[in-house]
Amino acid sequence: MKVFRLNDCDWWMAETMEQAKADYLKMTGEDSEIFDDPKELTAQDMEDHEFYPDESVERAIPFSEELRNRIVAGRTSELFASTEY
């Protein structure tokens, strides 16, 4: 599993960019114009980006740690993070 930046607000967890885009479009009902410079996050990006599990958590964890947690939990293609939620 990898994390893909799809636009300025949303990151998606999937095996491929194609899967990420398709599942994102199914979830949002948007058209493909919603994508803005989509890319797979690098290992450095995964360490640099911070994930807050919920609003009550004061300490962020790296995206890489959250991805490991989700993989262990058996989760697959899904919204990984968003600045809008």
Secondary structure, 3 states (H helix, E strand, C coil): CEEEECCCCEEEEECCHHHHHHHHHHHHCCCHHHCCCCEECCHHHHHHCEECCCCCCCCCEEHHHHHHHHHHCCCCCEEEEECCC
